[in-house]
Structures are given as C-alpha cells and as structure tokens.
Amino acid sequence: MNNLPQVKIGIVAVSRDCFPESLSVNRRKALVEAYTAKYGTEAIYECPVCIVESEIHMVQALEDIRANGCNALCVYLGNFGPEISETLLAKHFDGPAMFIAAAEETQNDLVGGRGDAYCGMLNASYNLKLRNVKAYIPENPVGTAAQCADMIHEFVPIARAIVGLSDLKIISFGPRPLNFLACNAPIKQLYNLGVEIEENSELDLFEAFKKHEGDERIPAKVKEMEEELGVGNKKPEVLPKLAQYELTLLDWVEAHKGYRKYVAIAGKCWPAFQTQFGFVPCYVNSRLTGMGIPVSCEVDIYGCLSEFIGTCVSEDIVTLLDINNTVPDDMYEESINKKYDYTHNETFMGFHCGNTNTKKLSSCNMKYQMIMARTLPEEVTQGTLEGDIIPGDITFYRLQSTADNKLRAYIAQGEVLPVATRSFGGIGVFAIPEMGRFYRHVLIEKNYPHHGAVAFGHFGKALYEVFKYIGVPVEDLNYNQPKGVLYPTENPFA
C-alpha cells in the first residue's frame, strides 16, 4: 500500500539533573537493544546527541530527530525526568508523542541506581495537561526495557494513523443521495483533525471520465481486472468502462492531492450515476481500497475517513458495510446455535453492493446490482463484486461528526462466522458480543449512520487510543459493553 505513512519514532531519553545521567543513558541503550532484538530497527531512531536535562538539550534533541526524519516521538524517562523540558519536547515536536518510563531493575541497586521514574510520570502527565499538550500514555507506562519496547511497538499503528490524518485529503464527488441524511458530514471537524477536503460535483467527475475515452492504458487495466476476477468475471463486457473509470480516479488523485501525501475518496454511486456512466463503481472502489486508497459509497465522508484510519492501524484492506439485516431464525438454528457461543441477538448481516476487495471475499463474481436493477435496466447496473466475506476476527468501528459538530466514535470487536449467507452483494454473517444492546444503546441512541467500517482483525485497542488522541471525548467513545455493565440509557429493569 503506497497511500500510508511510514512511521519513524525518535526515542529521546530525559533525566533530572539531580539524578545520575548514566541511568538514562544505560536504560535508553537497553530499551533500544530490546526493541531491535524483537522488532528490528525500521520504525525507531535513537537520539544520541544528548540526554535531555534542560531546555537547551530539548532544542538539540528536536533538531536531531527532525534531521533524521522522525515523524513520531517517544519521550523516555530514564529517571524522574525534567518535567518542563520533557513536556516542551512534546509541545514543539510536530507529530504524535508518547511518554513511557523505566522501572527499577533490581533490589540490589536501589540506592545509586534508583531512578524514581514511577514518580516522574505523574509530574510529566500533570505538566502535559497544564500545557494542553497531547500525548499517548500506555495503560502501564512504567516498565522494563522489554516491556517498554512492546509499548513502543503498540504505539506504531497509533502514530501511523495520526501522522496519516495530518497529511490526508478527502476527495468527494457529488452531494449524498436523496434520503441519505444519515451520511451528513459537517466539515468543521475535518479541519479540526487536520484533514483537508475537496468537494466536487458529479459533473466534474463525468467530464474527467469522458476525457479518458480511448485511453491507451485501458487494455492493461482490463487485463489486471481479468486476472484478479478469474472465473468470477461474469460481466466481461463492462470491464473497459470500469478500467476507464479507475484510471479517471487515479489520475484525479494525482492531479488534486496538492500538498497532501495521502488521499481517501467519498464517491457517488446512485441514483444518476448508473444511467450516465453506464455501470456501478463498486468493483473499482474495491480495487482502490486494495491499493490503500479507501473509497466509500454514497458520499460518506466520515465513512472513508474511518476506513483510512483503519487502514493505517491495520496496514491491511478494510471495507465499509451497511449494518444491514437480521439473521433469519432458521439460519441461526441450523448454522450458528450450539456451534458458536453467540445468541441470536448477537448476530447480524453486514452488506454492501460490491465494494469489498477480492482478498476479503471467500470467492467472488462480477455481477449486476440487484436492488438498482429493480427500477433500472440491468445493463447499467453492472460492476458489483459479490461474494461472502471471509470468516475471521473483525473490528467494526466508525468515527463520526454529529450534525452539531461533535466528534463521536464506536468500536466493537467480533468475527465473521463461516456461515453461507445465501444472499447477494458483498455480505457476511457477523457476530459481536452483546450486539443487540450495542445496536440499541449506541448505534440507535447515539444516532450513528447505517455504514460501519470493518477492519479484518482485532484492532480495538489501537483504534481506541487513536480516537482518544485526536480528541473524541471519552463519554462519546463507545464500545459494546459486556453483560452486566449497563449503558446510561439502558433500562435496569428490562
């Protein structure tokens, strides 16, 4: 994926000048050795110029990590630490920062070798708050070299998402379709997050598409699609148009991303798209998402933003699905009950017309969009990618701005069950613990739209930290509460 940042974390050790500097020096070396032995050197840089004890040292360290291409920062308290200099380090660094601290190594060295960083973390966090400086602090931020190495490794996907957002442009085409008010997208919060947006009309896109007629690159694109689809290529006649459309989008991205490094697209796909373009864009959307350029349907701007965050965190393909329909009683009884540890209310079907990448489908076929074909000629609805979504762990999540410009997010971990859907579109049988309660007291109660992003794996821990870091209030950062823990709106007598 070439639409994601590469994270390089500058590790800067700090020391309070009344403690032996050697504590921080030796502990930094041990941390770097532990990280390198387990994870390699690609994501870290050890700042060698100084141990930060003063504001002058802080400036020297900043200059060094910037000169060495660091876009994330790890402030490491080798001992108690200088609360002013260390927090100024995070304040003046242009990128995500984390704070961790060294645990004491042995009972045999608790005089000259005691660092008191357990205490120093309290002062550091207090000073960060005074300065309104954001920083990631792990759940257990004081640890051995090996434990701190693991903390830095867990910070990598968090930092990748935050760095990505700071250089992201969302390109949208057209207003959302009629009766899709749920996909409203107040853009103020995008700017608050550091995300740029370029809003275009469908006519702009159609003009660009027309200009790509006869593009000499179309045959090569068609061949790529044929190889990807294999026996699932049920509509070969539409591939030249889809190839033309894919080239249109890719060229638009290059011509319009401006000073931004990363791009996501919120595309229009109905109601006039099919009759004017002569196809539906689902398969092309799936292919771009596979390249690391998330594309949402129905001009869902916060949907594609959510997809981009999940791509950064997982370094993998994501998808966007409707939280769509219930699992029929007979399917539950035949294929789920007593085979998997889920009640009926913990299951549902996630669906979309055909935007899920081939790598995330058990098998796939190029088809027409059945729902649209009920009111339109079938030939203009071709271009969907249909198949059952691969079974395995998933994280269902979404970042959203409300109509009154408040950030909200939800995260729920679960799985796609290996159950045949017997339906159409890109679809899967999903199971999430306590989904029924989550559906009622988060998705409905908090007015979330019907689209949810899906990452393939359990990434709730990292996503939760990303959402906290970018400013989602904890009370609006929702998850599926375990049984026995009530939601604020849940009737205790129900």
DOLUM-31358 format. One line per field, with one value per residue (C-alpha): residue number from 1; residue in three letters; x, y, z. Coordinates in nm, 2 decimals, padded with zeros to 4 digits. Layout:
! residues N
pos: (NUM;...)
code: (ala;...)
east: (X;...)
north: (Y;...)
up: (Z;...)
//
This chain:
! residues 494
pos: (1;2;3;4;5;6;7;8;9;10;11;12;13;14;15;16;17;18;19;20;21;22;23;24;25;26;27;28;29;30;31;32;33;34;35;36;37;38;39;40;41;42;43;44;45;46;47;48;49;50;51;52;53;54;55;56;57;58;59;60;61;62;63;64;65;66;67;68;69;70;71;72;73;74;75;76;77;78;79;80;81;82;83;84;85;86;87;88;89;90;91;92;93;94;95;96;97;98;99;100;101;102;103;104;105;106;107;108;109;110;111;112;113;114;115;116;117;118;119;120;121;122;123;124;125;126;127;128;129;130;131;132;133;134;135;136;137;138;139;140;141;142;143;144;145;146;147;148;149;150;151;152;153;154;155;156;157;158;159;160;161;162;163;164;165;166;167;168;169;170;171;172;173;174;175;176;177;178;179;180;181;182;183;184;185;186;187;188;189;190;191;192;193;194;195;196;197;198;199;200;201;202;203;204;205;206;207;208;209;210;211;212;213;214;215;216;217;218;219;220;221;222;223;224;225;226;227;228;229;230;231;232;233;234;235;236;237;238;239;240;241;242;243;244;245;246;247;248;249;250;251;252;253;254;255;256;257;258;259;260;261;262;263;264;265;266;267;268;269;270;271;272;273;274;275;276;277;278;279;280;281;282;283;284;285;286;287;288;289;290;291;292;293;294;295;296;297;298;299;300;301;302;303;304;305;306;307;308;309;310;311;312;313;314;315;316;317;318;319;320;321;322;323;324;325;326;327;328;329;330;331;332;333;334;335;336;337;338;339;340;341;342;343;344;345;346;347;348;349;350;351;352;353;354;355;356;357;358;359;360;361;362;363;364;365;366;367;368;369;370;371;372;373;374;375;376;377;378;379;380;381;382;383;384;385;386;387;388;389;390;391;392;393;394;395;396;397;398;399;400;401;402;403;404;405;406;407;408;409;410;411;412;413;414;415;416;417;418;419;420;421;422;423;424;425;426;427;428;429;430;431;432;433;434;435;436;437;438;439;440;441;442;443;444;445;446;447;448;449;450;451;452;453;454;455;456;457;458;459;460;461;462;463;464;465;466;467;468;469;470;471;472;473;474;475;476;477;478;479;480;481;482;483;484;485;486;487;488;489;490;491;492;493;494)
code: (met;asn;asn;leu;pro;gln;val;lys;ile;gly;ile;val;ala;val;ser;arg;asp;cys;phe;pro;glu;ser;leu;ser;val;asn;arg;arg;lys;ala;leu;val;glu;ala;tyr;thr;ala;lys;tyr;gly;thr;glu;ala;ile;tyr;glu;cys;pro;val;cys;ile;val;glu;ser;glu;ile;his;met;val;gln;ala;leu;glu;asp;ile;arg;ala;asn;gly;cys;asn;ala;leu;cys;val;tyr;leu;gly;asn;phe;gly;pro;glu;ile;ser;glu;thr;leu;leu;ala;lys;his;phe;asp;gly;pro;ala;met;phe;ile;ala;ala;ala;glu;glu;thr;gln;asn;asp;leu;val;gly;gly;arg;gly;asp;ala;tyr;cys;gly;met;leu;asn;ala;ser;tyr;asn;leu;lys;leu;arg;asn;val;lys;ala;tyr;ile;pro;glu;asn;pro;val;gly;thr;ala;ala;gln;cys;ala;asp;met;ile;his;glu;phe;val;pro;ile;ala;arg;ala;ile;val;gly;leu;ser;asp;leu;lys;ile;ile;ser;phe;gly;pro;arg;pro;leu;asn;phe;leu;ala;cys;asn;ala;pro;ile;lys;gln;leu;tyr;asn;leu;gly;val;glu;ile;glu;glu;asn;ser;glu;leu;asp;leu;phe;glu;ala;phe;lys;lys;his;glu;gly;asp;glu;arg;ile;pro;ala;lys;val;lys;glu;met;glu;glu;glu;leu;gly;val;gly;asn;lys;lys;pro;glu;val;leu;pro;lys;leu;ala;gln;tyr;glu;leu;thr;leu;leu;asp;trp;val;glu;ala;his;lys;gly;tyr;arg;lys;tyr;val;ala;ile;ala;gly;lys;cys;trp;pro;ala;phe;gln;thr;gln;phe;gly;phe;val;pro;cys;tyr;val;asn;ser;arg;leu;thr;gly;met;gly;ile;pro;val;ser;cys;glu;val;asp;ile;tyr;gly;cys;leu;ser;glu;phe;ile;gly;thr;cys;val;ser;glu;asp;ile;val;thr;leu;leu;asp;ile;asn;asn;thr;val;pro;asp;asp;met;tyr;glu;glu;ser;ile;asn;lys;lys;tyr;asp;tyr;thr;his;asn;glu;thr;phe;met;gly;phe;his;cys;gly;asn;thr;asn;thr;lys;lys;leu;ser;ser;cys;asn;met;lys;tyr;gln;met;ile;met;ala;arg;thr;leu;pro;glu;glu;val;thr;gln;gly;thr;leu;glu;gly;asp;ile;ile;pro;gly;asp;ile;thr;phe;tyr;arg;leu;gln;ser;thr;ala;asp;asn;lys;leu;arg;ala;tyr;ile;ala;gln;gly;glu;val;leu;pro;val;ala;thr;arg;ser;phe;gly;gly;ile;gly;val;phe;ala;ile;pro;glu;met;gly;arg;phe;tyr;arg;his;val;leu;ile;glu;lys;asn;tyr;pro;his;his;gly;ala;val;ala;phe;gly;his;phe;gly;lys;ala;leu;tyr;glu;val;phe;lys;tyr;ile;gly;val;pro;val;glu;asp;leu;asn;tyr;asn;gln;pro;lys;gly;val;leu;tyr;pro;thr;glu;asn;pro;phe;ala)
east: (00.00;00.16;-00.10;00.02;00.29;00.60;00.65;00.99;00.98;01.26;01.35;01.47;01.58;01.54;01.70;01.65;01.99;02.00;01.99;02.29;02.27;02.41;02.07;01.90;02.19;02.21;01.84;01.79;02.05;01.88;01.54;01.68;01.85;01.53;01.32;01.58;01.61;01.23;01.11;01.41;01.53;01.29;01.05;01.28;01.57;01.78;01.86;02.24;02.31;02.21;02.01;01.75;01.81;01.74;01.56;01.88;01.91;01.54;01.62;01.92;01.72;01.44;01.68;01.84;01.52;01.38;01.71;01.68;01.33;01.14;00.76;00.67;00.83;00.89;00.99;01.16;01.20;01.52;01.48;01.25;01.29;01.27;00.90;00.94;01.20;01.04;00.69;00.83;00.99;00.64;00.49;00.73;00.75;00.52;00.38;00.24;00.42;00.42;00.56;00.70;00.93;01.19;01.11;01.38;01.58;01.69;01.67;02.04;02.07;01.81;02.05;02.26;02.07;01.72;01.55;01.21;01.05;00.73;00.70;00.83;00.55;00.30;00.47;00.51;00.14;00.05;00.27;00.13;-00.21;-00.10;00.04;-00.26;-00.01;-00.15;00.05;-00.01;00.05;00.01;-00.21;00.10;00.36;00.64;00.83;01.14;01.33;01.15;00.81;00.88;00.99;00.64;00.48;00.67;00.56;00.20;00.24;00.35;00.00;-00.14;00.13;00.07;-00.29;-00.23;00.05;-00.17;-00.46;-00.23;-00.15;-00.48;-00.71;-01.06;-01.19;-01.57;-01.79;-02.15;-02.39;-02.51;-02.81;-03.16;-03.29;-02.93;-02.93;-02.76;-02.44;-02.43;-02.07;-02.01;-01.66;-01.56;-01.43;-01.23;-01.04;-01.00;-00.84;-00.60;-00.78;-00.83;-01.14;-01.20;-01.57;-01.65;-01.97;-02.07;-02.05;-01.68;-01.62;-01.83;-01.63;-01.30;-01.43;-01.53;-01.18;-01.04;-01.23;-00.98;-00.70;-00.42;-00.38;-00.73;-00.64;-00.37;-00.62;-00.87;-00.61;-00.54;-00.91;-00.95;-00.66;-00.80;-01.15;-01.06;-01.36;-01.57;-01.55;-01.92;-01.96;-01.65;-01.83;-01.83;-01.46;-01.34;-01.57;-01.46;-01.09;-01.16;-01.32;-01.04;-00.78;-01.00;-01.00;-00.62;-00.54;-00.77;-00.59;-00.25;-00.37;-00.57;-00.40;-00.19;00.04;-00.11;00.05;-00.25;-00.59;-00.93;-01.24;-01.61;-01.78;-02.12;-02.28;-02.65;-02.92;-02.80;-02.45;-02.56;-02.77;-02.50;-02.18;-02.34;-02.22;-02.19;-01.85;-01.84;-01.56;-01.34;-01.39;-01.28;-00.97;-00.86;-00.93;-00.69;-00.43;-00.46;-00.69;-01.02;-01.33;-01.67;-02.01;-02.29;-02.05;-02.00;-01.71;-01.67;-01.70;-01.40;-01.22;-01.29;-01.17;-00.84;-00.78;-00.84;-00.61;-00.33;-00.38;-00.41;-00.19;-00.45;-00.75;-01.07;-01.43;-01.74;-02.07;-02.43;-02.53;-02.79;-03.02;-03.10;-03.00;-03.32;-03.43;-03.38;-03.02;-02.94;-03.08;-02.92;-02.57;-02.50;-02.69;-02.49;-02.20;-02.08;-02.12;-02.35;-02.71;-02.94;-02.93;-02.55;-02.56;-02.65;-02.55;-02.31;-02.37;-02.28;-02.34;-01.99;-01.72;-01.53;-01.19;-01.14;-00.88;-01.15;-01.41;-01.42;-01.50;-01.63;-01.83;-01.87;-02.25;-02.52;-02.67;-02.99;-03.16;-03.09;-03.19;-03.54;-03.60;-03.33;-03.21;-02.99;-02.70;-02.64;-02.61;-02.32;-02.00;-02.06;-01.83;-02.04;-01.94;-01.93;-01.69;-01.40;-01.46;-01.23;-01.18;-01.31;-01.34;-01.65;-01.60;-01.67;-01.56;-01.84;-01.92;-02.27;-02.48;-02.38;-02.01;-01.93;-01.69;-01.82;-01.68;-01.76;-01.56;-01.68;-01.47;-01.62;-01.59;-01.74;-01.88;-01.81;-02.18;-02.31;-02.52;-02.73;-02.77;-02.63;-02.37;-02.06;-02.20;-02.12;-02.27;-02.12;-02.12;-02.04;-02.08;-02.38;-02.46;-02.83;-02.77;-02.49;-02.72;-02.99;-02.79;-02.51;-02.59;-02.95;-02.92;-02.62;-02.77;-02.50;-02.55;-02.60;-02.25;-01.97;-01.61;-01.46;-01.10;-01.00;-00.86;-00.89;-00.77;-00.99;-00.70;-00.52;-00.83;-00.94;-00.61;-00.63;-00.97;-00.88;-00.56;-00.75;-01.00;-01.31;-01.45;-01.43;-01.81;-01.86;-01.61;-01.85;-01.79;-02.00;-02.04;-02.01;-02.30;-02.39;-02.25;-02.54;-02.54;-02.65;-02.98;-03.04;-03.34;-03.21;-03.55;-03.58)
north: (00.00;00.33;00.56;00.51;00.69;00.51;00.57;00.66;00.71;00.92;00.79;01.07;00.99;01.25;01.30;01.53;01.68;01.57;01.21;01.03;01.08;00.74;00.59;00.74;00.66;00.30;00.25;00.41;00.17;-00.13;-00.01;00.02;-00.31;-00.48;-00.32;-00.40;-00.77;-00.82;-00.58;-00.46;-00.10;00.02;00.21;00.37;00.61;00.65;01.02;01.01;01.38;01.43;01.32;01.60;01.78;02.14;02.35;02.38;02.00;01.99;02.21;02.00;01.67;01.82;01.93;01.59;01.38;01.62;01.60;01.22;01.20;01.12;01.18;01.04;01.09;00.87;01.06;00.80;00.88;00.70;00.85;01.11;01.34;01.72;01.79;02.13;02.03;01.69;01.83;02.12;01.85;01.71;02.06;02.17;01.83;01.83;01.49;01.23;01.17;00.91;00.91;00.60;00.54;00.30;00.06;-00.02;-00.32;-00.50;-00.49;-00.49;-00.14;00.08;00.35;00.50;00.30;00.41;00.63;00.72;00.74;00.59;00.92;01.13;01.01;01.18;01.51;01.46;01.39;01.69;01.92;01.80;01.89;02.23;02.30;02.14;01.90;01.58;01.26;00.89;00.73;00.35;00.17;00.06;00.33;00.22;-00.09;-00.29;-00.24;-00.53;-00.41;-00.05;-00.19;-00.36;-00.03;00.15;-00.13;-00.08;00.29;00.24;00.19;00.47;00.70;00.59;00.69;01.03;01.11;01.00;01.22;01.52;01.48;01.35;01.49;01.36;01.40;01.38;01.37;01.50;01.55;01.25;01.07;01.17;01.01;00.96;01.24;00.99;01.03;01.41;01.53;01.87;01.95;02.17;01.86;01.75;02.08;02.03;01.70;01.85;01.68;01.87;01.81;01.88;01.86;01.82;01.77;01.46;01.66;01.73;01.36;01.28;01.52;01.37;01.02;01.13;01.27;00.92;00.76;00.56;00.60;00.38;00.23;00.08;-00.26;-00.32;-00.23;-00.47;-00.74;-00.67;-00.70;-01.02;-01.18;-01.07;-01.19;-01.52;-01.74;-01.47;-01.25;-01.28;-00.94;-00.90;-00.65;-00.39;-00.41;-00.15;00.11;00.01;00.04;00.38;00.49;00.35;00.55;00.86;00.83;00.76;01.05;01.27;01.18;01.26;01.59;01.70;01.59;01.91;01.94;01.64;01.30;01.07;01.05;00.89;00.92;00.96;00.86;00.89;00.57;00.65;00.74;00.91;00.75;00.43;00.59;00.84;00.64;00.31;00.10;00.10;00.18;-00.09;-00.31;-00.01;00.12;-00.22;-00.22;00.13;00.03;-00.26;-00.01;00.17;00.44;00.39;00.47;00.50;00.48;00.73;01.02;00.90;01.14;01.01;00.66;00.70;00.88;00.58;00.34;00.54;00.53;00.15;00.11;00.30;00.10;-00.25;-00.19;-00.40;-00.37;-00.25;-00.23;-00.02;-00.21;-00.14;-00.28;-00.44;-00.72;-00.97;-01.34;-01.54;-01.78;-02.09;-01.99;-01.92;-02.26;-02.45;-02.29;-02.09;-02.21;-02.46;-02.43;-02.08;-01.91;-01.63;-01.56;-01.47;-01.11;-01.10;-01.18;-00.97;-00.94;-00.68;-00.60;-00.37;-00.38;-00.49;-00.27;-00.53;-00.62;-00.97;-01.05;-01.02;-01.25;-01.63;-01.62;-01.35;-01.29;-00.97;-00.92;-00.65;-00.45;-00.63;-00.36;-00.09;-00.33;-00.34;00.01;00.04;-00.16;-00.44;-00.35;-00.01;-00.17;-00.40;-00.36;-00.51;-00.76;-01.02;-01.29;-01.40;-01.21;-01.43;-01.56;-01.45;-01.17;-00.82;-00.48;-00.29;00.09;00.44;00.80;01.05;01.42;01.49;01.75;01.99;01.93;01.69;01.40;01.06;00.71;00.35;00.03;-00.33;-00.64;-00.96;-01.20;-01.31;-01.66;-01.93;-01.94;-01.93;-01.61;-01.74;-01.38;-01.12;-00.84;-00.84;-00.98;-01.18;-01.31;-01.11;-01.19;-00.93;-01.00;-00.81;-00.68;-00.63;-00.40;-00.22;-00.17;-00.02;00.19;00.30;00.28;00.40;00.60;00.80;00.85;00.67;00.62;00.27;00.25;00.09;00.04;-00.31;-00.39;-00.75;-00.84;-00.72;-00.36;-00.21;-00.13;00.08;00.24;00.34;00.52;00.69;00.82;00.95;01.12;01.31;01.44;01.22;01.27;00.95;00.97;00.97;00.68;00.39;00.01;-00.30;-00.31;-00.66;-00.83;-00.68;-00.34;-00.11;00.17;00.51;00.48;00.11;00.02;-00.17;-00.34;-00.46)
up: (00.00;-00.11;00.05;00.40;00.61;00.73;01.10;01.24;01.62;01.77;02.11;02.34;02.69;02.96;03.30;03.60;03.67;04.03;03.92;03.76;03.38;03.34;03.45;03.15;02.91;03.01;03.02;02.68;02.53;02.69;02.55;02.20;02.22;02.34;02.07;01.79;01.90;01.88;01.61;01.41;01.36;01.08;01.30;01.56;01.58;01.90;01.96;02.05;02.08;02.44;02.74;02.78;03.12;03.01;02.75;02.55;02.54;02.43;02.13;02.04;02.06;01.85;01.58;01.57;01.54;01.28;01.08;01.09;00.96;01.27;01.25;01.59;01.93;02.23;02.55;02.77;03.14;03.24;03.58;03.74;03.45;03.40;03.37;03.19;02.93;02.86;02.80;02.59;02.38;02.31;02.27;02.00;01.81;01.51;01.54;01.78;02.10;02.37;02.72;02.89;03.19;03.32;03.60;03.86;03.76;04.08;04.46;04.47;04.32;04.49;04.62;04.34;04.08;04.18;03.92;04.06;03.71;03.85;04.04;03.74;03.52;03.75;03.71;03.33;03.29;03.51;03.31;02.98;03.09;03.20;02.86;02.67;02.50;02.36;02.43;02.43;02.77;02.77;03.02;03.22;03.12;03.35;03.27;03.20;02.87;02.71;02.84;02.71;02.38;02.35;02.44;02.15;01.91;02.01;01.95;01.59;01.44;01.66;01.53;01.18;01.19;01.35;01.10;00.82;00.93;00.94;00.57;00.44;00.18;00.13;-00.23;-00.26;-00.56;-00.55;-00.27;-00.08;-00.24;-00.15;00.17;00.30;00.56;00.79;00.60;00.68;00.70;00.88;00.76;01.06;01.25;00.95;00.97;01.35;01.28;01.02;00.73;00.41;00.19;-00.18;-00.27;-00.64;-00.84;-01.02;-01.34;-01.28;-01.24;-01.55;-01.76;-01.65;-01.72;-02.08;-02.13;-02.06;-02.35;-02.56;-02.30;-02.42;-02.06;-02.06;-02.21;-01.95;-01.67;-01.82;-01.81;-01.45;-01.37;-01.57;-01.38;-01.04;-01.11;-01.28;-01.31;-01.14;-01.44;-01.52;-01.69;-01.92;-02.14;-01.86;-01.78;-02.03;-01.88;-01.53;-01.63;-01.78;-01.45;-01.24;-01.45;-01.41;-01.03;-01.01;-01.23;-01.03;-00.71;-00.86;-01.00;-00.70;-00.38;-00.38;-00.09;00.09;00.08;00.14;-00.01;00.05;-00.17;-00.09;-00.41;-00.56;-00.69;-00.74;-00.84;-01.17;-01.18;-01.34;-01.62;-01.71;-01.67;-01.77;-01.48;-01.10;-00.95;-00.67;-00.82;-00.89;-00.54;-00.40;-00.61;-00.50;-00.14;-00.20;-00.31;00.02;-00.11;00.07;-00.13;00.04;-00.12;-00.11;-00.05;00.30;00.40;00.76;00.63;00.41;00.69;00.92;00.65;00.62;00.99;01.00;00.70;00.89;01.21;01.04;00.74;00.56;00.34;00.51;00.39;00.45;00.51;00.59;00.93;00.72;00.82;01.08;01.06;00.99;01.27;01.06;00.96;01.32;01.44;01.15;01.13;01.45;01.75;01.97;01.72;01.82;02.15;02.03;02.10;01.81;01.90;01.88;01.51;01.21;00.84;00.72;00.35;00.07;-00.31;-00.40;-00.27;-00.06;-00.21;-00.36;-00.10;00.17;00.00;00.01;-00.36;-00.59;-00.90;-01.11;-01.12;-01.16;-00.87;-00.80;-00.59;-00.85;-01.14;-00.99;-01.13;-01.40;-01.70;-01.57;-01.82;-01.65;-01.30;-01.38;-01.18;-00.84;-00.67;-00.50;-00.25;00.11;00.33;00.46;00.81;01.10;01.35;01.27;01.43;01.35;01.41;01.29;01.36;01.30;01.34;01.46;01.29;01.56;01.51;01.79;01.74;01.83;01.77;01.83;01.83;01.86;01.82;01.69;01.40;01.07;01.10;00.84;00.76;00.40;00.36;00.07;-00.03;-00.28;-00.27;-00.06;00.26;00.58;00.89;01.17;01.54;01.81;02.18;02.32;01.98;02.05;02.34;02.15;01.85;02.07;02.31;02.09;01.73;01.76;02.08;01.95;01.60;01.41;01.03;00.89;00.75;00.96;00.87;00.91;00.98;00.94;01.28;01.64;01.64;01.91;02.15;01.89;01.75;02.10;02.15;01.81;01.88;02.23;02.09;01.82;02.07;02.08;02.43;02.64;02.70;02.32;02.26;02.27;02.27;02.32;02.70;02.85;03.00;03.34;03.26;03.17;02.92;03.06;02.87;02.94;03.15;03.46;03.49;03.13)
//
